[in-house]
C-alpha cells in the first residue's frame, strides 16, 4: 500500500518516486521488490489516484490527490479487520511505519515524521470505539475494542450531497455495545436514486450524548465519479488557536463557505508558509460542511519546537491554506 507524504518542505518527494523511478525501484514498475508490499505496483497506485481525481501534472499535485486514496485505503484495511473481530482475523502489520528514507512502500508516517492521509486513515480505523460502514452493502457497524461494555450507545447516519445539503432523514439506532465486539445497527445502501458522488456521515454517541466516534465516507458509484470533487468551489477556512499545555494547542477550524471543505488537514509550522513540523493531531483529514467547525488538538514532543509557539496551518482539497 503506497503512502504519499504531504509536507511543503518535501513537495511530493515520494510522489516523484511513484511517477518517475525505473522498474525494480521503489515507486517504479514494481514497488519494493523483495520487500513487504512487493506485489504493489507504483504505476497502479498512480492510476488509482488519477482515475479518481484526474491526471496530476506535478508531484505536488499527485501528493495532494493521493491523500484521499491513502486515507481510504488504510482506513479500509483496519475496518475490514473490525468486521471479523475474533473470528479468524489475524494481525495487520505495517512494515515501514516511519522510514528514514523517502519511500512510498507502506509508510504510515512519511520521511521526517510527516503524517498525512495514510496515518490518519489507519488511526481512524483503529479507534477504541468506532463506527463504520461496509462499502459493499452499506451496513453500519459499531466496534468496541475496549474492555468495558457501552450501554445505550446511539448510532446515526446522514447523507449529504456535494453542496452540503442533507439527503433524506437521518437513520438512528440505539444498542448496547459488548466489550471486544462489533454490533450491526442498520444499512445505508447506495440506492439508485442517490447522487453518483455523495457524503455519508456516521456518528456514535454515548447514552449521555457525548460523541464517541465520527466517520465520513465519500461514496462514488464508479471511481471516476469522484472527479466531481474537482468541481467543488473553493471555500474560506478560518483557524483560532488556544494553548492546551506546554507542548500542545487546540485549534478550532471552521468552514465559512457555501460548500463542503474536503480533506481538511491541520499541521504545525514554524511560520505560516513554512515546512510542516512533526506533530500529531487527535483527528485530522476532516470534512467540514458549510458553516461547520471542529476542534482539533495538536501535540509535539517536549522540546521539539524551540522558541515561539508554532503556527497552526489548515488546508483542504478545495481551500487555500489558513494559519493562526
C-alpha positions, 0 to 999 in steps of 0.5 A: 500500500503506497503512502504519499507524504504531504509536507511543503518542505518535501513537495511530493518527494515520494510522489516523484518516486511513484511517477518517475523511478525505473522498474525494480525501484521503489515507486517504479514498475514494481514497488519494493521488490523483495520487500513487504508490499512487493506485489504493489505496483507504483504505476497502479497506485498512480492510476488509482489516484488519477482515475479518481481525481484526474491526471496530476501534472506535478508531484505536488499535485499527485501528493495532494490527490493521493491523500484521499486514496491513502486515507481510504485505503488504510482506513479500509484495511483496519475496518475490514479487520473490525468486521471479523473481530475474533473470528479468524482475523489475524494481525495487520502489520505495517512494515515501514511505519516511519522510514528514514528514507523517502519511500512510498512502500507502506509508510504510515508516517512519511520521511521526517515524521510527516503524517498525512492521509495514510496515518490518519486513515489507519488511526481512524480505523483503529479507534477504541470505539468506532463506527463504520460502514461496509462499502459493499452493502452499506451496513453500519457497524459499531466496534468496541475494542475496549474492555468495558461494555457501552450501554445505550450507545446511539448510532446515526447516519446522514447523507449529504450531497456535494453542496452540503445539503442533507439527503433524506432523514437521518437513520438512528439506532440505539444498542448496547455495545459488548466489550471486544465486539462489533454490533450491526445497527442498520444499512445505508445502501447506495440506492439508485436514486442517490447522487453518483458522488455523495457524503455519508456521515456516521456518528456514535454517541454515548447514552449521555450524548457525548460523541464517541466516534465520527466517520465520513465516507465519500461514496462514488458509484464508479471511481471516476465519479469522484472527479466531481470533487474537482468541481467543488468551489473553493471555500474560506477556512478560518483557524483560532488557536488556544494553548492546551499545555506546554507542548500542545494547542487546540485549534478550532477550524471552521468552514465559512463557505457555501460548500463542503471543505474536503480533506481538511488537514491541520499541521504545525509550522514554524511560520505560516508558509513554512515546512510542516513540523512533526506533530500529531493531531487527535483527528485530522483529514476532516470534512467540514460542511458549510458553516461547520467547525471542529476542534482539533488538538495538536501535540509535539514532543517536549522540546521539539519546537524551540522558541515561539509557539508554532503556527497552526496551518489548515488546508483542504482539497478545495481551500487555500491554506489558513494559519493562526 
